[in-house]
Amino acid sequence: MQKFIIIRILNYKLTLIEKIKLIFFLKKNTIDKVYILSPKAFYYYLPLIFKKIKFYAICVDNIKNYKRPSKFFRKHLFKYVVNDRGKIFKRESTRTIQNQLTSHDDGELKYKFNFTIDKSDILKKYLPKNYIFFHFKKKIFNELNWQFSHLQILFHEFGKYSDNIVLTKDIDFDN
């Protein structure tokens, strides 16, 4: 069974109108899971309103026992991972924390992604109508111990779903 995902990318600081629209969106649509990757206070009120939705969130602990959200709101989250900013020694990267939050123990999931991102007129002119976007980061590539042949396999798989693959990379001095 293939699952359908709706992705909404929201501004970091929501206006009152955007908050109301989000509440109506959650009320109107059948939503199973919501991921809160940006720990803003407003998002932590949502699990109190929408009890049937599983909320996954990144929470923040800081010095002087500061917690966002508080323990009261955390107990209403289905799953959360804490970014402990009060640690003196090396702490986990945001990417690692997000991976912990979004990893699932329920086996391999297959999704059909359907979302749009606002693009400038210049990008609209040069990008194909349908494409798969891949951003290459050499650091991650090296951490995974990937070889060029691994990327070839990945792009071959992408080619099964789209004729167009857009590849970007960080500005590095590498091959």
Phi, psi and omega in degrees: 000129181264133181265148178254132183242134171253123179251128175241122176260121186252156174297153180296316177254107180280139172282169178300318180298317180296323178295317179295317178299320179296316179299316178294324178298314180294326180287320185284325186258157175273104184245128179269318186223146173229132178252124178256099183262350178240107189287075174260142188305318184305318185298332183282349173280336185301319179298336177289330182272318186250084186288337183275348181268137175274119180257125176250137186210153168267128178248161183237130168247142181221184181295162180060033175061026176287130180226133175229116353282178179291168179301326178302312181286328180298325182291347177268356178274144178290317178210141174214156177234139185261129170266102184272094182283351180274353180296132179283320182274180184305130177248169182292148178288160178300322179299317179295318179297317178296321177297319178299319182291319187267356178285146182237148177264005185264032175082192183284128179254140177243127183235151169252115182270135178219098178207159179235148178235135178300133180234151176291163178299326179296313179297319179301326181292321187263334182277144175292164182295313179241131181200164171253130181261131178228124177253119182271127174238115183302321181301314180292319177306314180291320179298327179278355184056039179279151172250169178302326180297329177294319177296322179299319178297315180300313180293328175298318177294317177303320182299341177288338186250342180204144176281345184242125175237122179259123182246129173234163177212162174291157178282103180228162174258077180225178180274000000 
